Each structure stands twice: as C-alpha cells, then as structure tokens.
Amino acid sequence: MSAHHSILETFPAFGTAAALVFATHGIAKTVGPSTLIDGLFLHVFLKHILFWVCYVLNDDFNRSGAHVLSISTLVSVLLELSRSL
C-alpha cells in the first residue's frame, strides 16, 4: 500500500472526529488538557510523521505498527466521544 493511499483512506474518519470534538466541546474547552485532543494529535503524529519515515526507510514492521496504532487511536477517540455525548 502506498503512503498517500494510507493517509487518504483515514482522512474522512479523522475529519469527522475532529469536527465532532470541536462541535461538542467547543474551542474553549479543547485548549486545556483533553484526552480527545491528545488522541487526535497522536493519530496525526503516527500517521503523518512516523508512518512516512518508515515508508521512506522501507521499514515494513514499524510502518504497519504506526498504521495500526493510528487507527486504534482514532477509534478510541470516537468511542470516548460517543460516551461523552
């Protein structure tokens, strides 16, 4: 799987999660420490930084781990968001 395809396949879920976090919690509440914002940041770090580095270095094991962790982080953000509603 190419790196750009992997990023594009998760963007709709990330966009939905980010929009719901900001819509339900407001900008003022998301400035402070929040596990939802931390989860979104972790997803972006894993998917856009670590995944790309592993792709360039052709490190399949860590690239797969970054993909799985970024998807699970996004799912946990959505689950936590559904619990808070």
Distance bins in CASP14 RR format, pairs under 12 A and 6 or more apart:
PFRMAT RR
TARGET T0000
AUTHOR 0000-0000-0000
RMODE 2
METHOD distances of the structure
MODEL  1
1 7 0 0 0 0 0 1 0 0 0 0 0
1 8 0 0 0 0 0 1 0 0 0 0 0
1 9 0 0 0 0 1 0 0 0 0 0 0
1 10 0 0 0 0 0 1 0 0 0 0 0
1 51 0 0 0 0 0 1 0 0 0 0 0
1 55 0 0 0 0 1 0 0 0 0 0 0
1 60 0 0 0 0 0 1 0 0 0 0 0
1 63 0 0 0 0 1 0 0 0 0 0 0
1 64 0 0 0 0 1 0 0 0 0 0 0
1 67 0 0 0 0 1 0 0 0 0 0 0
2 8 0 0 0 0 1 0 0 0 0 0 0
2 9 0 0 0 0 0 1 0 0 0 0 0
2 51 0 0 0 0 0 1 0 0 0 0 0
2 52 0 0 0 0 0 1 0 0 0 0 0
2 55 0 0 0 0 1 0 0 0 0 0 0
2 63 0 0 0 0 0 1 0 0 0 0 0
3 9 0 0 0 0 0 1 0 0 0 0 0
3 10 0 0 0 0 0 1 0 0 0 0 0
3 47 0 0 0 0 1 0 0 0 0 0 0
3 48 0 0 0 0 1 0 0 0 0 0 0
3 49 0 0 0 0 0 1 0 0 0 0 0
3 50 0 0 0 0 0 1 0 0 0 0 0
3 51 1 0 0 1 0 0 0 0 0 0 0
3 52 1 0 1 0 0 0 0 0 0 0 0
3 53 0 0 0 0 0 1 0 0 0 0 0
3 54 0 0 0 0 1 0 0 0 0 0 0
3 55 1 0 1 0 0 0 0 0 0 0 0
3 56 0 0 0 0 1 0 0 0 0 0 0
3 57 0 0 0 0 0 1 0 0 0 0 0
3 58 0 0 0 0 0 1 0 0 0 0 0
3 63 0 0 0 0 1 0 0 0 0 0 0
3 66 0 0 0 0 0 1 0 0 0 0 0
3 67 0 0 0 0 1 0 0 0 0 0 0
4 10 0 0 0 0 0 1 0 0 0 0 0
4 11 0 0 0 0 0 1 0 0 0 0 0
4 47 0 0 0 0 0 1 0 0 0 0 0
4 48 0 0 0 0 0 1 0 0 0 0 0
4 51 0 0 0 0 0 1 0 0 0 0 0
4 52 0 0 0 0 1 0 0 0 0 0 0
4 55 0 0 0 0 1 0 0 0 0 0 0
5 11 0 0 0 0 0 1 0 0 0 0 0
5 51 0 0 0 0 0 1 0 0 0 0 0
5 55 0 0 0 0 0 1 0 0 0 0 0
5 67 0 0 0 0 0 1 0 0 0 0 0
6 46 0 0 0 0 0 1 0 0 0 0 0
6 47 1 0 0 1 0 0 0 0 0 0 0
6 48 0 0 0 0 0 1 0 0 0 0 0
6 50 0 0 0 0 0 1 0 0 0 0 0
6 51 1 0 0 1 0 0 0 0 0 0 0
6 52 0 0 0 0 1 0 0 0 0 0 0
6 54 0 0 0 0 0 1 0 0 0 0 0
6 55 0 0 0 0 1 0 0 0 0 0 0
6 63 0 0 0 0 1 0 0 0 0 0 0
6 64 0 0 0 0 0 1 0 0 0 0 0
6 65 0 0 0 0 0 1 0 0 0 0 0
6 66 0 0 0 0 1 0 0 0 0 0 0
6 67 1 0 0 1 0 0 0 0 0 0 0
6 68 0 0 0 0 0 1 0 0 0 0 0
6 70 0 0 0 0 1 0 0 0 0 0 0
6 71 0 0 0 0 1 0 0 0 0 0 0
7 13 0 0 0 0 0 1 0 0 0 0 0
7 14 0 0 0 0 1 0 0 0 0 0 0
7 43 0 0 0 0 0 1 0 0 0 0 0
7 44 0 0 0 0 0 1 0 0 0 0 0
7 46 0 0 0 0 0 1 0 0 0 0 0
7 47 1 0 0 1 0 0 0 0 0 0 0
7 48 1 0 0 1 0 0 0 0 0 0 0
7 49 0 0 0 0 0 1 0 0 0 0 0
7 51 1 0 0 1 0 0 0 0 0 0 0
7 52 0 0 0 0 1 0 0 0 0 0 0
7 55 0 0 0 0 0 1 0 0 0 0 0
7 66 0 0 0 0 0 1 0 0 0 0 0
7 67 0 0 0 0 1 0 0 0 0 0 0
7 70 0 0 0 0 1 0 0 0 0 0 0
7 71 0 0 0 0 0 1 0 0 0 0 0
8 14 0 0 0 0 0 1 0 0 0 0 0
8 47 0 0 0 0 0 1 0 0 0 0 0
8 48 0 0 0 0 0 1 0 0 0 0 0
9 47 0 0 0 0 0 1 0 0 0 0 0
9 51 0 0 0 0 0 1 0 0 0 0 0
9 67 0 0 0 0 1 0 0 0 0 0 0
9 70 0 0 0 0 0 1 0 0 0 0 0
9 71 0 0 0 0 1 0 0 0 0 0 0
9 74 0 0 0 0 0 1 0 0 0 0 0
10 16 0 0 0 0 0 1 0 0 0 0 0
10 17 0 0 0 0 0 1 0 0 0 0 0
10 18 0 0 0 0 0 1 0 0 0 0 0
10 40 0 0 0 0 0 1 0 0 0 0 0
10 43 1 0 0 1 0 0 0 0 0 0 0
10 44 0 0 0 0 0 1 0 0 0 0 0
10 46 0 0 0 0 0 1 0 0 0 0 0
10 47 1 0 0 1 0 0 0 0 0 0 0
10 48 0 0 0 0 0 1 0 0 0 0 0
10 51 0 0 0 0 0 1 0 0 0 0 0
10 66 0 0 0 0 0 1 0 0 0 0 0
10 67 0 0 0 0 1 0 0 0 0 0 0
10 68 0 0 0 0 0 1 0 0 0 0 0
10 70 1 0 0 1 0 0 0 0 0 0 0
10 71 1 0 0 1 0 0 0 0 0 0 0
10 72 0 0 0 0 0 1 0 0 0 0 0
10 73 0 0 0 0 0 1 0 0 0 0 0
10 74 1 0 0 1 0 0 0 0 0 0 0
10 75 0 0 0 0 0 1 0 0 0 0 0
10 78 0 0 0 0 0 1 0 0 0 0 0
11 17 0 0 0 0 0 1 0 0 0 0 0
11 18 0 0 0 0 0 1 0 0 0 0 0
11 43 0 0 0 0 0 1 0 0 0 0 0
11 44 0 0 0 0 0 1 0 0 0 0 0
11 47 0 0 0 0 1 0 0 0 0 0 0
11 48 0 0 0 0 0 1 0 0 0 0 0
11 70 0 0 0 0 0 1 0 0 0 0 0
11 74 0 0 0 0 0 1 0 0 0 0 0
12 18 0 0 0 0 0 1 0 0 0 0 0
12 19 0 0 0 0 0 1 0 0 0 0 0
12 74 0 0 0 0 0 1 0 0 0 0 0
13 19 0 0 0 0 0 1 0 0 0 0 0
13 20 0 0 0 0 0 1 0 0 0 0 0
13 40 0 0 0 0 0 1 0 0 0 0 0
13 43 0 0 0 0 1 0 0 0 0 0 0
13 47 0 0 0 0 0 1 0 0 0 0 0
13 70 0 0 0 0 0 1 0 0 0 0 0
13 71 0 0 0 0 1 0 0 0 0 0 0
13 72 0 0 0 0 0 1 0 0 0 0 0
13 73 0 0 0 0 0 1 0 0 0 0 0
13 74 1 0 1 0 0 0 0 0 0 0 0
13 75 0 0 0 0 1 0 0 0 0 0 0
13 77 0 0 0 0 1 0 0 0 0 0 0
13 78 1 0 0 1 0 0 0 0 0 0 0
13 81 0 0 0 0 0 1 0 0 0 0 0
14 20 0 0 0 0 0 1 0 0 0 0 0
14 21 0 0 0 0 0 1 0 0 0 0 0
14 39 0 0 0 0 0 1 0 0 0 0 0
14 40 1 0 0 1 0 0 0 0 0 0 0
14 41 0 0 0 0 0 1 0 0 0 0 0
14 42 0 0 0 0 0 1 0 0 0 0 0
14 43 1 0 0 1 0 0 0 0 0 0 0
14 44 1 0 0 1 0 0 0 0 0 0 0
14 46 0 0 0 0 0 1 0 0 0 0 0
14 47 0 0 0 0 1 0 0 0 0 0 0
14 48 0 0 0 0 1 0 0 0 0 0 0
14 70 0 0 0 0 1 0 0 0 0 0 0
14 71 0 0 0 0 0 1 0 0 0 0 0
14 73 0 0 0 0 0 1 0 0 0 0 0
14 74 1 0 0 1 0 0 0 0 0 0 0
14 75 0 0 0 0 0 1 0 0 0 0 0
14 77 0 0 0 0 1 0 0 0 0 0 0
14 78 0 0 0 0 1 0 0 0 0 0 0
15 21 0 0 0 0 1 0 0 0 0 0 0
15 22 0 0 0 0 0 1 0 0 0 0 0
15 23 0 0 0 0 0 1 0 0 0 0 0
15 40 0 0 0 0 1 0 0 0 0 0 0
15 43 0 0 0 0 0 1 0 0 0 0 0
15 44 0 0 0 0 0 1 0 0 0 0 0
15 74 0 0 0 0 1 0 0 0 0 0 0
15 77 0 0 0 0 0 1 0 0 0 0 0
15 78 0 0 0 0 0 1 0 0 0 0 0
16 22 0 0 0 0 0 1 0 0 0 0 0
16 23 0 0 0 0 0 1 0 0 0 0 0
16 40 0 0 0 0 0 1 0 0 0 0 0
16 74 0 0 0 0 1 0 0 0 0 0 0
16 75 0 0 0 0 0 1 0 0 0 0 0
16 77 0 0 0 0 0 1 0 0 0 0 0
16 78 1 0 0 1 0 0 0 0 0 0 0
16 81 0 0 0 0 1 0 0 0 0 0 0
16 82 0 0 0 0 0 1 0 0 0 0 0
17 23 0 0 0 0 0 1 0 0 0 0 0
17 24 0 0 0 0 0 1 0 0 0 0 0
17 25 0 0 0 0 0 1 0 0 0 0 0
17 36 0 0 0 0 1 0 0 0 0 0 0
17 37 0 0 0 0 0 1 0 0 0 0 0
17 39 0 0 0 0 1 0 0 0 0 0 0
17 40 1 0 0 1 0 0 0 0 0 0 0
17 41 0 0 0 0 0 1 0 0 0 0 0
17 42 0 0 0 0 0 1 0 0 0 0 0
17 43 0 0 0 0 1 0 0 0 0 0 0
17 44 0 0 0 0 0 1 0 0 0 0 0
17 70 0 0 0 0 0 1 0 0 0 0 0
17 71 0 0 0 0 0 1 0 0 0 0 0
17 73 0 0 0 0 1 0 0 0 0 0 0
17 74 1 0 0 1 0 0 0 0 0 0 0
17 75 0 0 0 0 1 0 0 0 0 0 0
17 76 0 0 0 0 0 1 0 0 0 0 0
17 77 1 0 1 0 0 0 0 0 0 0 0
17 78 1 0 1 0 0 0 0 0 0 0 0
17 79 0 0 0 0 0 1 0 0 0 0 0
17 80 0 0 0 0 1 0 0 0 0 0 0
17 81 1 0 0 1 0 0 0 0 0 0 0
17 82 0 0 0 0 0 1 0 0 0 0 0
18 24 0 0 0 0 0 1 0 0 0 0 0
18 25 0 0 0 0 0 1 0 0 0 0 0
18 26 0 0 0 0 0 1 0 0 0 0 0
18 27 0 0 0 0 0 1 0 0 0 0 0
18 30 0 0 0 0 1 0 0 0 0 0 0
18 36 0 0 0 0 1 0 0 0 0 0 0
18 37 0 0 0 0 1 0 0 0 0 0 0
18 39 0 0 0 0 0 1 0 0 0 0 0
18 40 1 0 1 0 0 0 0 0 0 0 0
18 41 0 0 0 0 0 1 0 0 0 0 0
18 43 0 0 0 0 1 0 0 0 0 0 0
18 44 0 0 0 0 1 0 0 0 0 0 0
18 74 0 0 0 0 1 0 0 0 0 0 0
18 77 0 0 0 0 1 0 0 0 0 0 0
18 78 0 0 0 0 0 1 0 0 0 0 0
18 81 0 0 0 0 0 1 0 0 0 0 0
19 25 0 0 0 0 0 1 0 0 0 0 0
19 26 0 0 0 0 0 1 0 0 0 0 0
19 30 0 0 0 0 0 1 0 0 0 0 0
19 40 0 0 0 0 0 1 0 0 0 0 0
19 77 0 0 0 0 0 1 0 0 0 0 0
19 78 0 0 0 0 0 1 0 0 0 0 0
19 81 0 0 0 0 0 1 0 0 0 0 0
20 26 0 0 0 0 0 1 0 0 0 0 0
20 30 0 0 0 0 0 1 0 0 0 0 0
20 36 0 0 0 0 1 0 0 0 0 0 0
20 40 0 0 0 0 0 1 0 0 0 0 0
20 74 0 0 0 0 0 1 0 0 0 0 0
20 77 0 0 0 0 1 0 0 0 0 0 0
20 78 1 0 0 1 0 0 0 0 0 0 0
20 79 0 0 0 0 0 1 0 0 0 0 0
20 80 0 0 0 0 0 1 0 0 0 0 0
20 81 1 0 1 0 0 0 0 0 0 0 0
20 82 0 0 0 0 1 0 0 0 0 0 0
20 84 0 0 0 0 0 1 0 0 0 0 0
20 85 0 0 0 0 1 0 0 0 0 0 0
21 27 0 0 0 0 0 1 0 0 0 0 0
21 29 0 0 0 0 1 0 0 0 0 0 0
21 30 1 0 0 1 0 0 0 0 0 0 0
21 34 0 0 0 0 1 0 0 0 0 0 0
21 35 0 0 0 0 0 1 0 0 0 0 0
21 36 1 0 1 0 0 0 0 0 0 0 0
21 37 1 0 0 1 0 0 0 0 0 0 0
21 38 0 0 0 0 0 1 0 0 0 0 0
21 39 0 0 0 0 1 0 0 0 0 0 0
21 40 1 0 0 1 0 0 0 0 0 0 0
21 41 0 0 0 0 0 1 0 0 0 0 0
21 43 0 0 0 0 0 1 0 0 0 0 0
21 74 0 0 0 0 0 1 0 0 0 0 0
21 77 1 0 0 1 0 0 0 0 0 0 0
21 78 0 0 0 0 1 0 0 0 0 0 0
21 80 0 0 0 0 1 0 0 0 0 0 0
21 81 1 0 0 1 0 0 0 0 0 0 0
21 82 0 0 0 0 0 1 0 0 0 0 0
21 84 0 0 0 0 1 0 0 0 0 0 0
21 85 0 0 0 0 0 1 0 0 0 0 0
22 28 0 0 0 0 0 1 0 0 0 0 0
22 29 0 0 0 0 1 0 0 0 0 0 0
22 30 1 0 0 1 0 0 0 0 0 0 0
22 31 0 0 0 0 0 1 0 0 0 0 0
22 34 0 0 0 0 0 1 0 0 0 0 0
22 36 0 0 0 0 1 0 0 0 0 0 0
22 37 0 0 0 0 1 0 0 0 0 0 0
22 40 0 0 0 0 1 0 0 0 0 0 0
22 81 0 0 0 0 0 1 0 0 0 0 0
23 29 0 0 0 0 0 1 0 0 0 0 0
23 30 0 0 0 0 0 1 0 0 0 0 0
23 36 0 0 0 0 0 1 0 0 0 0 0
23 81 0 0 0 0 0 1 0 0 0 0 0
23 85 0 0 0 0 0 1 0 0 0 0 0
24 30 0 0 0 0 1 0 0 0 0 0 0
24 34 0 0 0 0 0 1 0 0 0 0 0
24 36 0 0 0 0 1 0 0 0 0 0 0
24 77 0 0 0 0 0 1 0 0 0 0 0
24 78 0 0 0 0 0 1 0 0 0 0 0
24 80 0 0 0 0 0 1 0 0 0 0 0
24 81 1 0 0 1 0 0 0 0 0 0 0
24 82 0 0 0 0 0 1 0 0 0 0 0
24 83 0 0 0 0 0 1 0 0 0 0 0
24 84 1 0 0 1 0 0 0 0 0 0 0
24 85 1 0 0 1 0 0 0 0 0 0 0
25 31 0 0 0 0 0 1 0 0 0 0 0
25 32 0 0 0 0 0 1 0 0 0 0 0
25 34 1 0 0 1 0 0 0 0 0 0 0
25 35 0 0 0 0 0 1 0 0 0 0 0
25 36 1 0 0 1 0 0 0 0 0 0 0
25 37 0 0 0 0 1 0 0 0 0 0 0
25 40 0 0 0 0 0 1 0 0 0 0 0
25 77 0 0 0 0 0 1 0 0 0 0 0
25 80 0 0 0 0 0 1 0 0 0 0 0
25 81 0 0 0 0 1 0 0 0 0 0 0
25 84 0 0 0 0 1 0 0 0 0 0 0
25 85 0 0 0 0 0 1 0 0 0 0 0
26 32 0 0 0 0 0 1 0 0 0 0 0
26 34 0 0 0 0 0 1 0 0 0 0 0
26 36 0 0 0 0 0 1 0 0 0 0 0
26 37 0 0 0 0 0 1 0 0 0 0 0
27 34 0 0 0 0 0 1 0 0 0 0 0
27 37 0 0 0 0 0 1 0 0 0 0 0
28 34 0 0 0 0 0 1 0 0 0 0 0
29 36 0 0 0 0 1 0 0 0 0 0 0
29 37 0 0 0 0 1 0 0 0 0 0 0
29 84 0 0 0 0 0 1 0 0 0 0 0
30 36 1 0 0 1 0 0 0 0 0 0 0
30 37 1 0 1 0 0 0 0 0 0 0 0
30 38 0 0 0 0 0 1 0 0 0 0 0
30 39 0 0 0 0 0 1 0 0 0 0 0
30 40 0 0 0 0 1 0 0 0 0 0 0
30 41 0 0 0 0 0 1 0 0 0 0 0
30 81 0 0 0 0 0 1 0 0 0 0 0
31 37 0 0 0 0 1 0 0 0 0 0 0
32 38 0 0 0 0 0 1 0 0 0 0 0
33 39 0 0 0 0 0 1 0 0 0 0 0
33 41 0 0 0 0 0 1 0 0 0 0 0
34 40 0 0 0 0 1 0 0 0 0 0 0
34 41 0 0 0 0 1 0 0 0 0 0 0
34 77 0 0 0 0 0 1 0 0 0 0 0
34 80 0 0 0 0 1 0 0 0 0 0 0
34 81 0 0 0 0 0 1 0 0 0 0 0
34 84 0 0 0 0 0 1 0 0 0 0 0
35 41 0 0 0 0 0 1 0 0 0 0 0
35 42 0 0 0 0 1 0 0 0 0 0 0
35 73 0 0 0 0 0 1 0 0 0 0 0
35 76 0 0 0 0 1 0 0 0 0 0 0
35 77 0 0 0 0 1 0 0 0 0 0 0
35 79 0 0 0 0 0 1 0 0 0 0 0
35 80 1 0 0 1 0 0 0 0 0 0 0
35 81 0 0 0 0 0 1 0 0 0 0 0
35 83 0 0 0 0 0 1 0 0 0 0 0
35 84 0 0 0 0 1 0 0 0 0 0 0
36 42 0 0 0 0 0 1 0 0 0 0 0
36 43 0 0 0 0 0 1 0 0 0 0 0
36 73 0 0 0 0 0 1 0 0 0 0 0
36 74 0 0 0 0 0 1 0 0 0 0 0
36 76 0 0 0 0 1 0 0 0 0 0 0
36 77 1 0 1 0 0 0 0 0 0 0 0
36 78 0 0 0 0 1 0 0 0 0 0 0
36 79 0 0 0 0 0 1 0 0 0 0 0
36 80 1 0 0 1 0 0 0 0 0 0 0
36 81 1 0 0 1 0 0 0 0 0 0 0
36 82 0 0 0 0 0 1 0 0 0 0 0
36 83 0 0 0 0 0 1 0 0 0 0 0
36 84 0 0 0 0 1 0 0 0 0 0 0
36 85 0 0 0 0 0 1 0 0 0 0 0
37 43 0 0 0 0 0 1 0 0 0 0 0
37 44 0 0 0 0 0 1 0 0 0 0 0
37 73 0 0 0 0 0 1 0 0 0 0 0
37 77 0 0 0 0 1 0 0 0 0 0 0
37 80 0 0 0 0 0 1 0 0 0 0 0
37 81 0 0 0 0 0 1 0 0 0 0 0
38 44 0 0 0 0 0 1 0 0 0 0 0
38 45 0 0 0 0 0 1 0 0 0 0 0
38 73 0 0 0 0 1 0 0 0 0 0 0
38 76 0 0 0 0 0 1 0 0 0 0 0
38 77 0 0 0 0 1 0 0 0 0 0 0
38 80 0 0 0 0 0 1 0 0 0 0 0
39 45 0 0 0 0 1 0 0 0 0 0 0
39 46 0 0 0 0 1 0 0 0 0 0 0
39 47 0 0 0 0 0 1 0 0 0 0 0
39 69 0 0 0 0 0 1 0 0 0 0 0
39 70 0 0 0 0 1 0 0 0 0 0 0
39 72 0 0 0 0 0 1 0 0 0 0 0
39 73 1 0 1 0 0 0 0 0 0 0 0
39 74 1 0 0 1 0 0 0 0 0 0 0
39 75 0 0 0 0 0 1 0 0 0 0 0
39 76 1 0 0 1 0 0 0 0 0 0 0
39 77 1 0 1 0 0 0 0 0 0 0 0
39 78 0 0 0 0 0 1 0 0 0 0 0
39 79 0 0 0 0 0 1 0 0 0 0 0
39 80 0 0 0 0 1 0 0 0 0 0 0
39 81 0 0 0 0 0 1 0 0 0 0 0
40 46 0 0 0 0 0 1 0 0 0 0 0
40 47 0 0 0 0 0 1 0 0 0 0 0
40 48 0 0 0 0 0 1 0 0 0 0 0
40 70 0 0 0 0 0 1 0 0 0 0 0
40 73 0 0 0 0 1 0 0 0 0 0 0
40 74 1 0 0 1 0 0 0 0 0 0 0
40 76 0 0 0 0 0 1 0 0 0 0 0
40 77 1 0 0 1 0 0 0 0 0 0 0
40 78 0 0 0 0 0 1 0 0 0 0 0
40 80 0 0 0 0 0 1 0 0 0 0 0
40 81 0 0 0 0 0 1 0 0 0 0 0
41 47 0 0 0 0 0 1 0 0 0 0 0
41 48 0 0 0 0 0 1 0 0 0 0 0
41 49 0 0 0 0 0 1 0 0 0 0 0
41 70 0 0 0 0 0 1 0 0 0 0 0
41 73 0 0 0 0 1 0 0 0 0 0 0
41 74 0 0 0 0 0 1 0 0 0 0 0
41 77 0 0 0 0 0 1 0 0 0 0 0
42 48 0 0 0 0 0 1 0 0 0 0 0
42 49 0 0 0 0 0 1 0 0 0 0 0
42 50 0 0 0 0 0 1 0 0 0 0 0
42 66 0 0 0 0 0 1 0 0 0 0 0
42 69 1 0 0 1 0 0 0 0 0 0 0
42 70 1 0 0 1 0 0 0 0 0 0 0
42 71 0 0 0 0 0 1 0 0 0 0 0
42 72 0 0 0 0 1 0 0 0 0 0 0
42 73 1 0 1 0 0 0 0 0 0 0 0
42 74 0 0 0 0 1 0 0 0 0 0 0
42 76 0 0 0 0 1 0 0 0 0 0 0
42 77 0 0 0 0 1 0 0 0 0 0 0
43 49 0 0 0 0 0 1 0 0 0 0 0
43 50 0 0 0 0 0 1 0 0 0 0 0
43 51 0 0 0 0 0 1 0 0 0 0 0
43 66 0 0 0 0 0 1 0 0 0 0 0
43 67 0 0 0 0 0 1 0 0 0 0 0
43 68 0 0 0 0 0 1 0 0 0 0 0
43 69 0 0 0 0 1 0 0 0 0 0 0
43 70 1 0 1 0 0 0 0 0 0 0 0
43 71 0 0 0 0 1 0 0 0 0 0 0
43 72 0 0 0 0 1 0 0 0 0 0 0
43 73 1 0 1 0 0 0 0 0 0 0 0
43 74 1 0 1 0 0 0 0 0 0 0 0
43 75 0 0 0 0 1 0 0 0 0 0 0
43 76 0 0 0 0 1 0 0 0 0 0 0
43 77 1 0 0 1 0 0 0 0 0 0 0
43 78 0 0 0 0 0 1 0 0 0 0 0
44 50 0 0 0 0 0 1 0 0 0 0 0
44 51 0 0 0 0 0 1 0 0 0 0 0
44 52 0 0 0 0 0 1 0 0 0 0 0
44 66 0 0 0 0 0 1 0 0 0 0 0
44 70 0 0 0 0 1 0 0 0 0 0 0
44 73 0 0 0 0 1 0 0 0 0 0 0
44 74 0 0 0 0 1 0 0 0 0 0 0
44 77 0 0 0 0 0 1 0 0 0 0 0
45 51 0 0 0 0 1 0 0 0 0 0 0
45 52 0 0 0 0 0 1 0 0 0 0 0
45 53 0 0 0 0 0 1 0 0 0 0 0
45 66 0 0 0 0 1 0 0 0 0 0 0
45 69 0 0 0 0 1 0 0 0 0 0 0
45 70 0 0 0 0 1 0 0 0 0 0 0
45 73 0 0 0 0 1 0 0 0 0 0 0
46 52 0 0 0 0 0 1 0 0 0 0 0
46 53 0 0 0 0 0 1 0 0 0 0 0
46 54 0 0 0 0 0 1 0 0 0 0 0
46 62 0 0 0 0 0 1 0 0 0 0 0
46 63 0 0 0 0 0 1 0 0 0 0 0
46 64 0 0 0 0 0 1 0 0 0 0 0
46 65 0 0 0 0 1 0 0 0 0 0 0
46 66 1 0 1 0 0 0 0 0 0 0 0
46 67 1 0 0 1 0 0 0 0 0 0 0
46 68 0 0 0 0 1 0 0 0 0 0 0
46 69 1 0 1 0 0 0 0 0 0 0 0
46 70 1 1 0 0 0 0 0 0 0 0 0
46 71 0 0 0 0 1 0 0 0 0 0 0
46 72 0 0 0 0 1 0 0 0 0 0 0
46 73 1 0 0 1 0 0 0 0 0 0 0
46 74 0 0 0 0 1 0 0 0 0 0 0
47 53 0 0 0 0 0 1 0 0 0 0 0
47 54 0 0 0 0 0 1 0 0 0 0 0
47 55 0 0 0 0 0 1 0 0 0 0 0
47 63 0 0 0 0 0 1 0 0 0 0 0
47 65 0 0 0 0 0 1 0 0 0 0 0
47 66 1 0 0 1 0 0 0 0 0 0 0
47 67 1 0 0 1 0 0 0 0 0 0 0
47 68 0 0 0 0 0 1 0 0 0 0 0
47 69 0 0 0 0 1 0 0 0 0 0 0
47 70 1 0 1 0 0 0 0 0 0 0 0
47 71 0 0 0 0 1 0 0 0 0 0 0
47 72 0 0 0 0 0 1 0 0 0 0 0
47 73 0 0 0 0 1 0 0 0 0 0 0
47 74 0 0 0 0 1 0 0 0 0 0 0
48 54 0 0 0 0 0 1 0 0 0 0 0
48 55 0 0 0 0 0 1 0 0 0 0 0
48 66 0 0 0 0 1 0 0 0 0 0 0
48 67 0 0 0 0 0 1 0 0 0 0 0
48 70 0 0 0 0 1 0 0 0 0 0 0
49 55 0 0 0 0 0 1 0 0 0 0 0
49 56 0 0 0 0 0 1 0 0 0 0 0
49 63 0 0 0 0 0 1 0 0 0 0 0
49 66 0 0 0 0 1 0 0 0 0 0 0
49 70 0 0 0 0 0 1 0 0 0 0 0
50 56 0 0 0 0 0 1 0 0 0 0 0
50 57 0 0 0 0 0 1 0 0 0 0 0
50 59 0 0 0 0 1 0 0 0 0 0 0
50 62 1 0 0 1 0 0 0 0 0 0 0
50 63 0 0 0 0 1 0 0 0 0 0 0
50 64 0 0 0 0 0 1 0 0 0 0 0
50 65 0 0 0 0 1 0 0 0 0 0 0
50 66 1 0 1 0 0 0 0 0 0 0 0
50 67 0 0 0 0 1 0 0 0 0 0 0
50 68 0 0 0 0 0 1 0 0 0 0 0
50 69 0 0 0 0 1 0 0 0 0 0 0
50 70 0 0 0 0 1 0 0 0 0 0 0
50 73 0 0 0 0 0 1 0 0 0 0 0
51 57 0 0 0 0 0 1 0 0 0 0 0
51 59 0 0 0 0 0 1 0 0 0 0 0
51 60 0 0 0 0 0 1 0 0 0 0 0
51 62 0 0 0 0 1 0 0 0 0 0 0
51 63 1 0 1 0 0 0 0 0 0 0 0
51 64 0 0 0 0 1 0 0 0 0 0 0
51 65 0 0 0 0 1 0 0 0 0 0 0
51 66 1 0 1 0 0 0 0 0 0 0 0
51 67 1 0 0 1 0 0 0 0 0 0 0
51 68 0 0 0 0 0 1 0 0 0 0 0
51 69 0 0 0 0 1 0 0 0 0 0 0
51 70 1 0 0 1 0 0 0 0 0 0 0
51 71 0 0 0 0 0 1 0 0 0 0 0
52 58 0 0 0 0 0 1 0 0 0 0 0
52 59 0 0 0 0 0 1 0 0 0 0 0
52 62 0 0 0 0 0 1 0 0 0 0 0
52 63 0 0 0 0 1 0 0 0 0 0 0
52 66 0 0 0 0 1 0 0 0 0 0 0
52 67 0 0 0 0 0 1 0 0 0 0 0
52 70 0 0 0 0 0 1 0 0 0 0 0
53 59 0 0 0 0 1 0 0 0 0 0 0
53 62 0 0 0 0 1 0 0 0 0 0 0
53 63 0 0 0 0 1 0 0 0 0 0 0
53 66 0 0 0 0 1 0 0 0 0 0 0
54 60 1 0 0 1 0 0 0 0 0 0 0
54 61 0 0 0 0 1 0 0 0 0 0 0
54 62 1 0 1 0 0 0 0 0 0 0 0
54 63 1 1 0 0 0 0 0 0 0 0 0
54 64 0 0 0 0 1 0 0 0 0 0 0
54 65 0 0 0 0 1 0 0 0 0 0 0
54 66 1 0 1 0 0 0 0 0 0 0 0
54 67 0 0 0 0 1 0 0 0 0 0 0
54 69 0 0 0 0 0 1 0 0 0 0 0
54 70 0 0 0 0 0 1 0 0 0 0 0
55 62 0 0 0 0 1 0 0 0 0 0 0
55 63 1 0 1 0 0 0 0 0 0 0 0
55 64 0 0 0 0 0 1 0 0 0 0 0
55 66 0 0 0 0 1 0 0 0 0 0 0
55 67 0 0 0 0 0 1 0 0 0 0 0
56 62 0 0 0 0 0 1 0 0 0 0 0
56 63 0 0 0 0 1 0 0 0 0 0 0
57 63 0 0 0 0 1 0 0 0 0 0 0
57 66 0 0 0 0 0 1 0 0 0 0 0
59 65 0 0 0 0 1 0 0 0 0 0 0
59 66 0 0 0 0 1 0 0 0 0 0 0
60 66 0 0 0 0 0 1 0 0 0 0 0
60 67 0 0 0 0 0 1 0 0 0 0 0
61 67 0 0 0 0 0 1 0 0 0 0 0
61 68 0 0 0 0 0 1 0 0 0 0 0
62 68 0 0 0 0 0 1 0 0 0 0 0
62 69 0 0 0 0 0 1 0 0 0 0 0
63 69 0 0 0 0 0 1 0 0 0 0 0
63 70 0 0 0 0 0 1 0 0 0 0 0
64 70 0 0 0 0 0 1 0 0 0 0 0
64 71 0 0 0 0 0 1 0 0 0 0 0
65 71 0 0 0 0 1 0 0 0 0 0 0
65 72 0 0 0 0 1 0 0 0 0 0 0
65 73 0 0 0 0 0 1 0 0 0 0 0
66 72 0 0 0 0 0 1 0 0 0 0 0
66 73 0 0 0 0 0 1 0 0 0 0 0
67 73 0 0 0 0 0 1 0 0 0 0 0
67 74 0 0 0 0 0 1 0 0 0 0 0
68 74 0 0 0 0 0 1 0 0 0 0 0
68 75 0 0 0 0 0 1 0 0 0 0 0
69 75 0 0 0 0 0 1 0 0 0 0 0
69 76 0 0 0 0 0 1 0 0 0 0 0
70 76 0 0 0 0 0 1 0 0 0 0 0
70 77 0 0 0 0 0 1 0 0 0 0 0
71 77 0 0 0 0 0 1 0 0 0 0 0
71 78 0 0 0 0 0 1 0 0 0 0 0
72 78 0 0 0 0 0 1 0 0 0 0 0
72 79 0 0 0 0 0 1 0 0 0 0 0
73 79 0 0 0 0 0 1 0 0 0 0 0
73 80 0 0 0 0 0 1 0 0 0 0 0
74 80 0 0 0 0 0 1 0 0 0 0 0
74 81 0 0 0 0 0 1 0 0 0 0 0
75 81 0 0 0 0 0 1 0 0 0 0 0
75 82 0 0 0 0 0 1 0 0 0 0 0
76 82 0 0 0 0 0 1 0 0 0 0 0
76 83 0 0 0 0 0 1 0 0 0 0 0
77 83 0 0 0 0 0 1 0 0 0 0 0
77 84 0 0 0 0 0 1 0 0 0 0 0
78 84 0 0 0 0 0 1 0 0 0 0 0
78 85 0 0 0 0 0 1 0 0 0 0 0
79 85 0 0 0 0 0 1 0 0 0 0 0
END
